[in-house]
Amino acid sequence: MNLRNAPQELLLPLTFFVSIIVIASVLSACSSSISLFKSKKAQYSPRVVKLGQTVPKGGGVYKVGKPYQVAGAWYTPRENPYYDRRGIASWYGEDFHGRRTANGEVYDMYALSAAHPTLPLPSYVEVTNIRNGRSMVVRVNDRGPYKHGRVIDLSKKVAQLLDFYRTGTTPVRVRYLGRAPLDGNDRYEQEALRAQPWYRNQFAVQRRSNRWF
């Protein structure tokens, strides 16, 4: 039918019908997006410690794990005392804060911790930011990351200390040091951090700055 020659009384119902179809399509698309958003959120484990509350240390189990698949790629957890690898580090924060890690601990974005796809949990690794030379020891107690080229996912606090919080990623060297205690005692990480020259220099600058206030 040529709509230009169609009677006016037919054009109005036809226009109304087309409008209804367009609106229904938009609502359907929105509904699908909302459902997809909810399904992604549902993949997170329940938050067992609320934001602002103290996160308990330790509480998990020693775990190596079986081979597993994520997004078509296979990962094989294993003991590897010679692990020494370079790649890209990222960080994760509030979305996972207060939720269970892969070995049953609770993730704390303010702790010196990390996630790794294959190393034993919990364990210690030395992470060096290749861009600025800063190194520190962190506790690996979770699994991830799973993006190509990324070797470790660090806590928000570690990202701030290694000075890549704003950029989101940085090239790093990750070196395995050994098993970490199940009680979550972080004295080893803290002492290693305080021994770093860059960390001592940073605090020296802060102390000099505070004298002006």
N, C-alpha and C positions, 0 to 999 in steps of 0.2 A: 504493500500500500504506500502511495506517495503521501507523506504526512502534510506536505504543503497544501494539498488539495482536499485533505480530510475535513469533514464537518467539525465546527467548533465544539459541538456537544460530545464528540468522540475524543478530541484532544485532551480535554480536562481529565477524564478518567484514566486515559493512557498515561498522562504525565504523573498522576497520583500513584499509579501502579508502579511505574519505574522508580519513583522516589522511595517507595516502600522497600523495593528490592535493594536499592543502594544503601539505605539505612540499615537494613537487616544484615547486609554484607559487612558493613563497618562494625556493627555490634558484635557480629560473629568473630571478626578478626580481633577485636579488643578482648573478647572473652577468651580466645585462644591464647593471647599474650598474657593475660592475667593467670590463666591456668598454668602456662609454662613457667611464669615467675614463681608461682606457688610451689610447683614441683621442684624447681631448683632450690628454693629455700628449704623444702622438706628433706633435702639430702643432708643437711647439717644434723649432727647429733644434738640431743637436747642440751640446753645450757644448764649445767648443774651448779654453777656459781654465778650470781648476778653481777652485772657491771658495777664496779665500786666496792665490791666485797673482796676480802682477802682470799687469794687462791692458795689452797694447800699445796705443799711440796711433796713430791713422790706419790706413793699410793698405787703405782702401777706394777707391772710384772716384767721380767726379762723376756724379750721376745726377738726372735730372728724372723720366723714366718716362712710360709711356702711361696713358690712363684705365683704371681698374680698378674692380671691384665687390666690395663686402664687405657681407654680410647684406642684400642687396637695394638698397643705396645705391651710387651711382657717385661716384668721386673722380677729379678731373682734375689731375694734377701739372703745374705750369707756373711759369715765372719771373714773379714779381710784385713788383717793387721798391716798390710802394705798399701792400703788405699791412699792414694795421693792423686788428686785430679783437679784440673782447671775447668772452669765453665762459668755460667752466669748464675748469680744469686738473686733471689727476689725476697720479699718479706710478706708476712700475713699478720693481721691485727684483730680489730674489734669483732668482726664477724665470727671469728672462731674462739674469742676469749671466753673462758669459763666452760668450754666444752671438752669432752673427753678426747685425749689423743689416742693414737693407734695402740699404745701399750697400756691404756687405762689411766694414765695420769690426767691432770686437768691443764689445758693450755693457758698460759699466762703471758700476755703480750709484753709485759714488763720484765719478764725473766730473761736470762741469757740462754735461750733455747733455740732449737731448730727442728726442721723436718727434713728427712732424707728418704729416698725411695728404697734403699737396699741395706743400709748399715744396721747393725744390731741396735735394739732399743732397750734401755737407754745407753748411750755411749758418749764419749767426749771426742770432739774434733777441733782442730785449730783452723780457723777461717781467716784468710788474709785478703783484704781488699787490694787488688792489684793496682788500682788507680792511685791510691794514696799510701800504700804500704802498711796500713793499720792491720794489726792481727789481734785476735782474741780467741779464747777457748769457750765453746758453747756446748750445751747438753742436747743431744739429739734424742727426742722422745716422741716423734711423730713421723708419719709418712707423707711424702710429697717432695718437691713439686713434680708435675707431670707434663710440663711444656718442653718442647724440643730445645736442647742446649742448656737447660737449667739443671744445676747439680744440687742445689740446696735452697730451702725456704727458711728464712731467719725471722725471729720475732721482731716486733716493732722496735723494741729497745735496742737490739743488736744492730738493726739498720740505722738507728740514730747514732750509735756509738761509732760504727764503721763509716758513717757519713755518706749514706746513699738513700736515706729515708725519702727525700724529695724526688730523686730520680727514679726510684722504684726498683731498679736493678743495677748490678755492677759486676764486672768480671772478678772472680775470686779463685783462690787456691784452697782446696779443702783437704786436710790431712788427718787421717784417723789416729787417735791417741790411745784408745782403750775403753773398757767398760766404765760406766758411771754407776754410783751407788743407787739402790732402789729407794732409799729414804729421801732422795731429792736434795740432799745437802749440797749447797752451791758454793761452799767455801773455796773449793779448788778453782772454779771459774772466776770468782771474785778476786782471789789472790793473784791469779794469772793476769787479770785485767789491770790491777793496781801496779803490777811490775812492768807494764808496758811504758816505754819512754813517752810516747805520744799522749798517753792518758795522763801521766804525771805532769807533762807540760801544759796540757789543757787545763788542769786544775790550778796550776801555778798562775796562768793567765787570768782565770776566774777570780782567784784570791786577790790579785793586784787590782782587778777591776772593781771589786767590792770595797776597796779602801776609799773609793771616791764617793761612797754613799753613806 
